[in-house]
Amino acid sequence: MGDFIVSVILIAVIGAAIIYIAKEKKKGNSCIGCPYNGSCTKNDCKNSHK
């Protein structure tokens, strides 16, 4: 029974992460989780705030 509960919790966490990523991608955010997300363009997000 304990394995089942752990499996359900793990699936819920992974599912929530996938839903969050999908929502952020729909908004057009290219760097999910980046504090500079709103100020970057798609092509230079990784290089614009070094």
URPERA-V471931 format. One record per residue. N is the residue number from 1. PHI is phi in whole degrees, 0 to 359 (999 if undefined). OMEGA is omega in degrees with one decimal (999 if undefined). Layout:
BEGIN
n:N phi:PHI omega:OMEGA
n:N phi:PHI omega:OMEGA
END
This chain:
BEGIN
n:1 phi:999 omega:179.5
n:2 phi:296 omega:178.1
n:3 phi:296 omega:179.6
n:4 phi:295 omega:-178.8
n:5 phi:295 omega:178.2
n:6 phi:297 omega:179.1
n:7 phi:297 omega:179.7
n:8 phi:296 omega:178.8
n:9 phi:296 omega:179.1
n:10 phi:297 omega:178.1
n:11 phi:296 omega:179.1
n:12 phi:295 omega:-180.0
n:13 phi:294 omega:179.1
n:14 phi:295 omega:177.7
n:15 phi:297 omega:178.9
n:16 phi:296 omega:178.5
n:17 phi:294 omega:179.4
n:18 phi:295 omega:179.1
n:19 phi:296 omega:178.8
n:20 phi:298 omega:179.4
n:21 phi:297 omega:179.7
n:22 phi:297 omega:179.0
n:23 phi:296 omega:179.8
n:24 phi:294 omega:177.6
n:25 phi:294 omega:177.5
n:26 phi:296 omega:177.8
n:27 phi:289 omega:179.9
n:28 phi:97 omega:179.1
n:29 phi:285 omega:-176.9
n:30 phi:267 omega:179.9
n:31 phi:247 omega:-177.5
n:32 phi:289 omega:180.0
n:33 phi:91 omega:179.9
n:34 phi:281 omega:179.7
n:35 phi:292 omega:178.7
n:36 phi:261 omega:-172.0
n:37 phi:306 omega:-176.4
n:38 phi:286 omega:-175.5
n:39 phi:258 omega:-178.4
n:40 phi:261 omega:169.0
n:41 phi:264 omega:-175.9
n:42 phi:299 omega:-172.1
n:43 phi:274 omega:-173.9
n:44 phi:241 omega:-176.2
n:45 phi:300 omega:-176.4
n:46 phi:287 omega:-175.2
n:47 phi:256 omega:-170.2
n:48 phi:280 omega:-175.7
n:49 phi:231 omega:176.0
n:50 phi:269 omega:999
END
